[in-house]
């Protein structure tokens, strides 16, 4: 357990009414509190060691490998299977049945019998079954054009073209990383008390971290077999720039709605970190220098970030323009005097768009790991009683909560078809969430409770007919259809960042805002929407590989190093 930093927060956290709007949530960037960076900091702090006891592949990449991560107390092993996938069967869609590689993260070191059991099941993914010894199951496909380019270059004794690498940023992309009981794997509660699993999604992040090493090793292995003595090693800098891609669709979006207390804990920690830094009375020269250095790298990152989606193209153009304004402002206005970060934050609110505001907020945290990193300890949800309804609460008190938290929803005319144009449902084919057009498809009967604003407004209308001094227990006995809304309102009353304060079924909903919010907490970069419903990202790009961890004491790998000639 890290000692808690001596912090003095004199400036309040931002109002949830400001933070919890979809447009702002969809502008979040990775930060020191992102889960990938939490993991790599722990690896460095605890001096984890790594080994590769098994690596057996042919020239087509068919075979298997075992990568072990040794913590101070236990070992986790990524078991990777490589497959010869025909081009016509390669698909990033969740309904795909075959992949270039499949993986599981094993609790401990696998025995030969474990490997044989997993060889029969892991390549099948949803069609297979694993046990409580497995902590996650995942799969990935090659980025074929870049993969072939890298293999050919290395085999012929040349390094791959950096411009081609920059266009994609990864050699493989995952299409799912399943944990928490999926397909029979261990439930999170079985490992939640382990220190390395205390922060959210650490098992999934470890799986991706080790997968990245596997991908680097596999592309080198195939190039060596193809080129023989002529083959060369992949340049360490190029290898470092490569991350693991990910294709994520609507299946991830409802997570934020279905886990209100967890969402609150993520955003509350981030907002507290921002408030702590804004409360810093004065900045040292070293802290200002760290900020300025990473601002330059953030500008470079935005220049490298490309997308063809119209919404993202517009956001990127504004982000780049705003970061240029920030650079000029920081150069002309010294970061000094009382509360310099609060003044910079206030200037940003009045000058920049939401994307640049949130990018700047993340940057402001970077010099202050000693003040904010301890907040990661409160980002998981350990409250077993969060979903328990307080039936003794007075009707009038709940009405007041609804007015305070859901005022935006009470102002919406829910009889307007445009305000309830969409409906969330679960696909029978893959048991994954989907979003359909309520008035164009016969899906209303299968709607999932993923419209908390509308349901809160319906609850409020019902409560207006009740005696304010009555208790909710009696109300819910007569109207059990409102239990889920009462529960949510009571959760948000205690956890102010638990609710998205926007319409999640309106015709103007942009679901990728929800995806980006969650992915920013993972630590994803290069957010590239392919529609308003699915997105590609990069994970662990520029991160150290296992053998490089102890050479990365600054923990700032998520900001790309400057290319030669970039000032």
RAMO-V528234 format. One record per helix or strand of 2 or more residues. SS is the DSSP state (@ for helix, = for strand). FROM is the first residue (numbers start at 1). LEN is the number of residues. If there is no record, write none. Layout:
[[SS:FROM:LEN] [SS:FROM:LEN]]
This chain:
[[@:16:4] [@:22:4] [@:35:11] [=:49:9] [=:63:8] [=:75:8] [@:87:3] [=:101:7] [@:112:16] [=:134:9] [@:144:12] [@:162:7] [=:170:10] [@:182:3] [@:188:3] [@:195:3] [@:202:29] [@:236:6] [=:243:6] [@:250:3] [@:254:5] [@:260:19] [@:285:20] [@:310:23] [@:340:12] [@:354:25] [@:395:11] [@:407:4] [@:417:4] [=:422:5] [=:433:5] [@:444:3] [@:452:12] [@:472:7] [@:480:15] [@:512:11] [=:525:5] [=:535:5] [@:546:6]]
